[in-house]
Amino acid sequence: MRIGELAARAGVSTRQVRFYEAKGLITSTRLRNNYRDYDGTALGRVQQIRELLDAGLSTQVIRAVLPCLESPRDPIVFEGVTTETVTALECERDRLTGRIGILTRNRDAVAGYLTELQQRANGPATNRGADRRSP
């Protein structure tokens, strides 16, 4: 399939597809007119790349992980995994765990603020002006 079709079906821009190819995440062949041609597995790969990027992995880590995956939805292949790949994944896991902690604290703070606002908004009418100080 051509780059425009791949991009449309994957929900990305053609620029992103070219970027993924430049980073070595996907490959194409060239037609006689020099247009890129992607095989049927490219769509799943692009979707998988998007999921990994959305999870916070860098293109460098994704490039290391992709050879370990037989296809986008099949079980992980363990042959050929290097210690560098394991180390990179451990670092990414730890970084994501840290981000989850920060996001959880921020979400809880926002939820607490909203609860307080809602309680004040729904309180008795006589208390609405009680906090105001008279001169």
Backbone as a printed PyTorch tensor [residue, N CA C, xyz], in Angstrom:
tensor([[[  0.8420,  -1.1670,   0.0000],
         [  0.0000,   0.0000,   0.0000],
         [  0.8880,   1.2310,   0.0000]],

        [[  0.3720,   2.2930,  -0.5350],
         [  1.1410,   3.5280,  -0.6190],
         [  1.0760,   4.2820,   0.7050]],

        [[  1.9370,   5.2580,   0.8620],
         [  2.0950,   5.9620,   2.1280],
         [  0.8040,   6.6600,   2.5700]],

        [[  0.0880,   7.2530,   1.6380],
         [ -1.1520,   7.9440,   1.9860],
         [ -2.2010,   6.9960,   2.5420]],

        [[ -2.3260,   5.8380,   1.9350],
         [ -3.2890,   4.8440,   2.4090],
         [ -2.8940,   4.3280,   3.7880]],

        [[ -1.6080,   4.0320,   3.9670],
         [ -1.1270,   3.5620,   5.2640],
         [ -1.4050,   4.6080,   6.3390]],

        [[ -1.0720,   5.8430,   6.0570],
         [ -1.2800,   6.9160,   7.0350],
         [ -2.7560,   7.0530,   7.3850]],

        [[ -3.6130,   7.0480,   6.3860],
         [ -5.0500,   7.2040,   6.6250],
         [ -5.5990,   6.0410,   7.4440]],

        [[ -5.2200,   4.8340,   7.0870],
         [ -5.7360,   3.6600,   7.8020],
         [ -5.2050,   3.5850,   9.2320]],

        [[ -3.9840,   4.0810,   9.4500],
         [ -3.3850,   4.0440,  10.7870],
         [ -3.7720,   5.2600,  11.6240]],

        [[ -4.3480,   6.2650,  10.9900],
         [ -4.7380,   7.4680,  11.7180],
         [ -3.5690,   8.3690,  12.0680]],

        [[ -2.5500,   8.3690,  11.2110],
         [ -1.3820,   9.2310,  11.4090],
         [ -1.1500,  10.0350,  10.1320]],

        [[ -0.2220,  10.9490,  10.1810],
         [  0.1080,  11.7330,   8.9930],
         [  1.1720,  11.0140,   8.1650]],

        [[  1.2710,  11.3680,   6.9050],
         [  2.3270,  10.7880,   6.0650],
         [  3.6940,  11.1920,   6.6010]],

        [[  3.7640,  12.3660,   7.2080],
         [  5.0280,  12.8110,   7.7950],
         [  5.4530,  11.8610,   8.9200]],

        [[  4.4970,  11.4200,   9.7470],
         [  4.8200,  10.4770,  10.8180],
         [  5.3030,   9.1470,  10.2430]],

        [[  4.6540,   8.6890,   9.1860],
         [  5.0750,   7.4270,   8.5590],
         [  6.5150,   7.5520,   8.0680]],

        [[  6.8330,   8.6620,   7.3970],
         [  8.2110,   8.8640,   6.9250],
         [  9.1830,   8.9260,   8.1030]],

        [[  8.7670,   9.5560,   9.2110],
         [  9.6010,   9.6380,  10.4080],
         [  9.8790,   8.2440,  10.9690]],

        [[  8.8380,   7.4110,  11.0630],
         [  9.0170,   6.0540,  11.5740],
         [  9.9790,   5.2730,  10.6850]],

        [[  9.8720,   5.4980,   9.3920],
         [ 10.7770,   4.8070,   8.4710],
         [ 12.2080,   5.3190,   8.6320]],

        [[ 12.3620,   6.6190,   8.7910],
         [ 13.6970,   7.1930,   8.9720],
         [ 14.3530,   6.6970,  10.2540]],

        [[ 13.5440,   6.4180,  11.2740],
         [ 14.0590,   5.9070,  12.5490],
         [ 14.2820,   4.3990,  12.5230]],

        [[ 13.9520,   3.7420,  11.3960],
         [ 14.1580,   2.3050,  11.2780],
         [ 13.0860,   1.4720,  11.9440]],

        [[ 11.9150,   2.0670,  12.1910],
         [ 10.8350,   1.3470,  12.8560],
         [  9.9720,   0.5660,  11.8770]],

        [[  9.8750,   1.0380,  10.6470],
         [  9.1600,   0.3390,   9.5720],
         [ 10.0010,   0.4450,   8.3100]],

        [[  9.6950,  -0.3930,   7.3400],
         [ 10.4190,  -0.3630,   6.0750],
         [  9.4300,  -0.3490,   4.9240]],

        [[  9.9210,   0.0810,   3.7970],
         [  9.1260,   0.0710,   2.5720],
         [ 10.0310,  -0.3230,   1.4200]],

        [[  9.3950,  -0.6500,   0.3320],
         [ 10.1360,  -0.8260,  -0.9140],
         [  9.7840,   0.3530,  -1.8000]],

        [[ 10.5790,   0.5730,  -2.8190],
         [ 10.3180,   1.6790,  -3.7350],
         [  9.8050,   1.1330,  -5.0590]],

        [[  8.7360,   1.7300,  -5.5410],
         [  8.2000,   1.3800,  -6.8520],
         [  9.0430,   2.0480,  -7.9270]],

        [[  8.7880,   1.7090,  -9.1770],
         [  9.5720,   2.2990, -10.2740],
         [  9.4740,   3.8170, -10.2970]],

        [[  8.3230,   4.3430,  -9.8740],
         [  8.1540,   5.7940,  -9.8560],
         [  8.6990,   6.4210,  -8.5710]],

        [[  9.4020,   5.6350,  -7.7610],
         [ 10.0450,   6.0330,  -6.5110],
         [  9.0610,   6.2560,  -5.3610]],

        [[  7.8020,   5.8620,  -5.5470],
         [  6.8390,   5.9380,  -4.4560],
         [  7.1310,   4.8270,  -3.4590]],

        [[  6.8680,   5.1120,  -2.2000],
         [  7.0170,   4.0900,  -1.1600],
         [  5.8650,   3.0870,  -1.2620]],

        [[  6.1780,   1.8220,  -1.0000],
         [  5.1650,   0.7730,  -0.9870],
         [  5.3610,  -0.0400,   0.2820]],

        [[  4.3040,  -0.1360,   1.0940],
         [  4.3630,  -0.8430,   2.3740],
         [  3.5870,  -2.1410,   2.2770]],

        [[  4.1100,  -3.1880,   2.9120],
         [  3.4110,  -4.4700,   2.8880],
         [  2.2860,  -4.4710,   3.9200]],

        [[  1.5570,  -5.5650,   3.9760],
         [  0.3800,  -5.6640,   4.8300],
         [  0.6640,  -5.5760,   6.3130]],

        [[  1.8850,  -5.8550,   6.7460],
         [  2.2000,  -5.7940,   8.1790],
         [  2.4700,  -4.3770,   8.6650]],

        [[  2.6700,  -3.4470,   7.7430],
         [  3.0280,  -2.0770,   8.1300],
         [  1.9290,  -1.4020,   8.9480]],

        [[  0.6840,  -1.6670,   8.6120],
         [ -0.4150,  -1.0380,   9.3450],
         [ -0.3780,  -1.4320,  10.8230]],

        [[ -0.2450,  -2.7110,  11.1010],
         [ -0.1590,  -3.1690,  12.4870],
         [  1.0560,  -2.6070,  13.2000]],

        [[  2.1750,  -2.5150,  12.4700],
         [  3.3950,  -1.9760,  13.0610],
         [  3.2210,  -0.5120,  13.4410]],

        [[  2.6210,   0.2680,  12.5510],
         [  2.4200,   1.6950,  12.8410],
         [  1.5030,   1.8480,  14.0480]],

        [[  0.4590,   1.0510,  14.1140],
         [ -0.4420,   1.1120,  15.2620],
         [  0.2930,   0.7350,  16.5500]],

        [[  1.1340,  -0.2650,  16.4510],
         [  1.9080,  -0.6900,  17.6160],
         [  2.8910,   0.4020,  18.0370]],

        [[  3.5350,   1.0190,  17.0780],
         [  4.4690,   2.1080,  17.3670],
         [  3.7410,   3.2420,  18.0760]],

        [[  2.5520,   3.5820,  17.5990],
         [  1.7540,   4.6470,  18.2270],
         [  1.4330,   4.2850,  19.6770]],

        [[  1.0560,   3.0430,  19.9200],
         [  0.7410,   2.6090,  21.2840],
         [  1.9650,   2.7210,  22.1880]],

        [[  3.1210,   2.3170,  21.6780],
         [  4.3460,   2.3810,  22.4690],
         [  4.7640,   3.8270,  22.7190]],

        [[  4.6260,   4.6800,  21.7100],
         [  4.9260,   6.1020,  21.8940],
         [  3.9650,   6.7200,  22.9080]],

        [[  2.6900,   6.3670,  22.8120],
         [  1.6970,   6.8800,  23.7590],
         [  1.9950,   6.4220,  25.1850]],

        [[  2.6200,   5.2670,  25.3190],
         [  3.0000,   4.7600,  26.6390],
         [  4.2320,   5.4700,  27.1770]],

        [[  4.8660,   6.2810,  26.3330],
         [  6.0070,   7.0610,  26.7830],
         [  7.3580,   6.5170,  26.3760]],

        [[  7.3960,   5.4460,  25.5890],
         [  8.6780,   4.8970,  25.1550],
         [  9.2700,   5.7660,  24.0590]],

        [[ 10.5650,   5.8730,  24.0380],
         [ 11.2590,   6.6330,  22.9970],
         [ 11.3770,   5.7870,  21.7370]],

        [[ 11.6280,   6.4310,  20.6200],
         [ 11.8010,   5.6800,  19.3700],
         [ 13.0190,   4.7690,  19.4560]],

        [[ 14.0120,   5.1670,  20.2250],
         [ 15.2010,   4.3280,  20.3880],
         [ 14.8450,   3.0230,  21.0990]],

        [[ 14.0550,   3.1110,  22.1570],
         [ 13.6450,   1.9050,  22.8830],
         [ 12.7030,   1.0790,  22.0150]],

        [[ 11.8030,   1.7400,  21.3050],
         [ 10.8770,   1.0220,  20.4220],
         [ 11.6540,   0.2520,  19.3660]],

        [[ 12.6710,   0.8690,  18.7970],
         [ 13.4830,   0.1880,  17.7820],
         [ 14.1390,  -1.0580,  18.3650]],

        [[ 14.5250,  -0.9980,  19.6350],
         [ 15.1390,  -2.1620,  20.2820],
         [ 14.1110,  -3.2460,  20.5740]],

        [[ 12.8820,  -2.8480,  20.8690],
         [ 11.8480,  -3.8040,  21.2640],
         [ 11.1860,  -4.4720,  20.0570]],

        [[ 10.9940,  -3.7460,  18.9810],
         [ 10.2500,  -4.2820,  17.8410],
         [ 10.7670,  -5.6160,  17.3190]],

        [[ 12.0760,  -5.8310,  17.2360],
         [ 12.5230,  -7.1500,  16.7650],
         [ 12.1200,  -8.2920,  17.6910]],

        [[ 11.8000,  -7.9630,  18.9380],
         [ 11.3870,  -8.9950,  19.9010],
         [  9.9230,  -9.3660,  19.7290]],

        [[  9.2060,  -8.6440,  18.9290],
         [  7.7860,  -8.8910,  18.7490],
         [  7.5510,  -9.4970,  17.3710]],

        [[  6.9630, -10.6520,  17.3650],
         [  6.7040, -11.3590,  16.0980],
         [  5.7940, -10.5360,  15.1910]],

        [[  4.7030, -10.0530,  15.7430],
         [  3.7750,  -9.1870,  15.0250],
         [  3.0370,  -8.3660,  16.0590]],

        [[  2.2980,  -7.3580,  15.6410],
         [  1.6810,  -6.4590,  16.6100],
         [  0.7910,  -7.1170,  17.6600]],

        [[  0.1590,  -8.2270,  17.3720],
         [ -0.7640,  -8.8190,  18.3310],
         [ -0.3520, -10.2090,  18.7980]],

        [[  0.7740, -10.7310,  18.3300],
         [  1.2280, -12.0580,  18.7380],
         [  2.0290, -11.9690,  20.0350]],

        [[  2.2510, -13.0950,  20.6920],
         [  3.0550, -13.0830,  21.9240],
         [  4.4860, -12.6150,  21.6500]],

        [[  5.1210, -12.1620,  22.6820],
         [  6.4950, -11.6680,  22.5820],
         [  7.4280, -12.8220,  22.2430]],

        [[  8.3840, -12.5550,  21.3840],
         [  9.4240, -13.5150,  21.0320],
         [ 10.6270, -13.2250,  21.9150]],

        [[ 11.1600, -14.2260,  22.5700],
         [ 12.2470, -14.0250,  23.5110],
         [ 13.6250, -14.2700,  22.9120]],

        [[ 13.6880, -14.8590,  21.7340],
         [ 14.9840, -15.1440,  21.1120],
         [ 15.6130, -13.8390,  20.6370]],

        [[ 16.8970, -13.6940,  20.9050],
         [ 17.6390, -12.5390,  20.4080],
         [ 17.5190, -11.2870,  21.2540]],

        [[ 16.8880, -11.3600,  22.4110],
         [ 16.7830, -10.1980,  23.2870],
         [ 18.1380,  -9.9690,  23.9490]],

        [[ 18.6430,  -8.7560,  23.8400],
         [ 19.9530,  -8.4410,  24.4040],
         [ 19.8040,  -7.8750,  25.8150]],

        [[ 20.9010,  -7.8690,  26.5480],
         [ 20.8780,  -7.2690,  27.8840],
         [ 20.6280,  -5.7660,  27.8010]],

        [[ 21.0640,  -5.1460,  26.7110],
         [ 20.8190,  -3.7150,  26.5260],
         [ 19.3200,  -3.4380,  26.3860]],

        [[ 18.6130,  -4.3160,  25.6790],
         [ 17.1700,  -4.1630,  25.5290],
         [ 16.4800,  -4.3010,  26.8810]],

        [[ 16.9010,  -5.2830,  27.6580],
         [ 16.3130,  -5.4920,  28.9830],
         [ 16.5670,  -4.2700,  29.8600]],

        [[ 17.7920,  -3.7660,  29.8490],
         [ 18.1320,  -2.5900,  30.6480],
         [ 17.3140,  -1.3830,  30.2220]],

        [[ 17.1670,  -1.1740,  28.9270],
         [ 16.3870,  -0.0420,  28.4220],
         [ 14.9260,  -0.1610,  28.8430]],

        [[ 14.3840,  -1.3650,  28.7680],
         [ 12.9940,  -1.5710,  29.1800],
         [ 12.8140,  -1.3710,  30.6810]],

        [[ 13.7780,  -1.8150,  31.4680],
         [ 13.7000,  -1.5880,  32.9090],
         [ 13.6980,  -0.1000,  33.2280]],

        [[ 14.5370,   0.6510,  32.5370],
         [ 14.5830,   2.1110,  32.7310],
         [ 13.2580,   2.7500,  32.3390]],

        [[ 12.6930,   2.3170,  31.2240],
         [ 11.4070,   2.8590,  30.7740],
         [ 10.3020,   2.5030,  31.7580]],

        [[ 10.3070,   1.2650,  32.2450],
         [  9.3080,   0.8530,  33.2340],
         [  9.3920,   1.7230,  34.4780]],

        [[ 10.6130,   1.9550,  34.9640],
         [ 10.7960,   2.7640,  36.1640],
         [ 10.3900,   4.2160,  35.9260]],

        [[ 10.6910,   4.7410,  34.7530],
         [ 10.3030,   6.1100,  34.4140],
         [  8.7820,   6.2300,  34.3650]],

        [[  8.1200,   5.2490,  33.7520],
         [  6.6530,   5.2660,  33.6740],
         [  6.0320,   5.1300,  35.0670]],

        [[  6.6210,   4.2960,  35.8990],
         [  6.1260,   4.1490,  37.2730],
         [  6.2040,   5.4870,  38.0020]],

        [[  7.2820,   6.2140,  37.8150],
         [  7.4110,   7.5410,  38.4180],
         [  6.3590,   8.5060,  37.9000]],

        [[  6.1320,   8.4780,  36.5910],
         [  5.1090,   9.3480,  36.0010],
         [  3.7270,   9.0000,  36.5120]],

        [[  3.4540,   7.7010,  36.6700],
         [  2.1490,   7.2700,  37.1790],
         [  1.9440,   7.8160,  38.5920]],

        [[  2.9790,   7.7630,  39.4060],
         [  2.8850,   8.2940,  40.7610],
         [  2.5680,   9.7810,  40.7730]],

        [[  3.2640,  10.5330,  39.9420],
         [  3.0290,  11.9830,  39.8530],
         [  1.6270,  12.2620,  39.3350]],

        [[  1.2210,  11.5670,  38.2980],
         [ -0.1240,  11.7710,  37.7450],
         [ -1.2060,  11.4000,  38.7490]],

        [[ -0.9750,  10.3460,  39.5080],
         [ -1.9510,   9.9380,  40.5240],
         [ -2.0890,  11.0160,  41.5920]],

        [[ -0.9710,  11.5510,  42.0720],
         [ -1.0250,  12.6280,  43.0700],
         [ -1.7330,  13.8530,  42.5100]],

        [[ -1.4420,  14.2270,  41.2690],
         [ -2.0960,  15.3850,  40.6490],
         [ -3.5930,  15.1510,  40.4820]],

        [[ -3.9700,  13.9550,  40.0380],
         [ -5.3870,  13.6340,  39.8860],
         [ -6.0980,  13.7110,  41.2200]],

        [[ -5.4810,  13.1700,  42.2680],
         [ -6.0950,  13.1980,  43.5860],
         [ -6.2400,  14.6250,  44.0990]],

        [[ -5.2630,  15.4680,  43.8350],
         [ -5.3390,  16.8700,  44.2570],
         [ -6.4720,  17.5830,  43.5220]],

        [[ -6.5920,  17.3630,  42.2280],
         [ -7.6760,  17.9770,  41.4520],
         [ -9.0270,  17.4650,  41.9320]],

        [[ -9.1240,  16.1700,  42.1910],
         [-10.3800,  15.5960,  42.6770],
         [-10.7570,  16.2020,  44.0350]],

        [[ -9.7790,  16.3730,  44.9150],
         [-10.0440,  16.9900,  46.2110],
         [-10.5070,  18.4310,  46.0750]],

        [[ -9.8790,  19.1550,  45.1700],
         [-10.2680,  20.5500,  44.9140],
         [-11.6900,  20.6140,  44.3730]],

        [[-12.0170,  19.7320,  43.4350],
         [-13.3740,  19.6970,  42.8790],
         [-14.4030,  19.3490,  43.9490]],

        [[-14.0840,  18.4000,  44.8050],
         [-14.9930,  18.0250,  45.8860],
         [-15.2620,  19.2220,  46.7900]],

        [[-14.2190,  19.9320,  47.1410],
         [-14.3660,  21.1220,  47.9860],
         [-15.2170,  22.1910,  47.3040]],

        [[-14.9750,  22.4260,  46.0250],
         [-15.7640,  23.4060,  45.2770],
         [-17.2330,  23.0080,  45.2310]],

        [[-17.4970,  21.7410,  44.9840],
         [-18.8770,  21.2580,  44.9030],
         [-19.5790,  21.3380,  46.2530]],

        [[-18.8620,  21.0440,  47.3220],
         [-19.4650,  21.1400,  48.6520],
         [-19.8140,  22.5820,  48.9850]],

        [[-18.9390,  23.5040,  48.6350],
         [-19.2070,  24.9190,  48.8880],
         [-20.3540,  25.4260,  48.0290]],

        [[-20.4100,  24.9560,  46.7770],
         [-21.4730,  25.3940,  45.8690],
         [-22.8280,  24.8470,  46.3010]],

        [[-22.8520,  23.6770,  46.9180],
         [-24.0990,  23.0320,  47.3220],
         [-24.4530,  23.2960,  48.7830]],

        [[-23.6410,  24.0870,  49.5060],
         [-23.8900,  24.3580,  50.9170],
         [-25.1060,  25.2540,  51.1050]],

        [[-25.5220,  25.4470,  52.3450],
         [-26.6800,  26.3020,  52.6330],
         [-26.4490,  27.7350,  52.1580]],

        [[-27.5330,  28.3860,  51.7430],
         [-27.4630,  29.7500,  51.2120],
         [-26.9580,  30.7180,  52.2630]],

        [[-27.2310,  30.4760,  53.5390],
         [-26.8020,  31.4000,  54.5930],
         [-25.2920,  31.3510,  54.7990]],

        [[-24.6440,  30.2760,  54.4310],
         [-23.1930,  30.1740,  54.6150],
         [-22.4010,  30.7520,  53.4440]],

        [[-23.0650,  31.0280,  52.3450],
         [-22.3230,  31.4940,  51.1620],
         [-21.6150,  32.8070,  51.4140]],

        [[-22.2060,  33.6780,  52.1820],
         [-21.5660,  34.9650,  52.4450],
         [-20.8860,  34.9990,  53.7900]],

        [[-20.9040,  33.8920,  54.5160],
         [-20.3510,  33.8630,  55.8750],
         [-18.8550,  34.1010,  55.9120]],

        [[-18.1460,  33.7370,  54.8510],
         [-16.6930,  33.9190,  54.8490],
         [-16.3000,  35.3600,  54.5750]],

        [[-17.2220,  36.1620,  54.0870],
         [-16.9000,  37.5670,  53.7750],
         [-16.8220,  38.3500,  55.0770]],

        [[-15.8560,  39.1920,  55.1530],
         [-15.6680,  40.0140,  56.3460],
         [-16.3510,  41.3660,  56.1440]],

        [[-17.0710,  41.7900,  57.1520],
         [-17.7260,  43.1000,  57.0990],
         [-16.7490,  44.1550,  57.5610]],

        [[-16.7760,  45.3370,  56.9360],
         [-15.8560,  46.3980,  57.3630],
         [-16.2250,  47.0120,  58.6820]]])
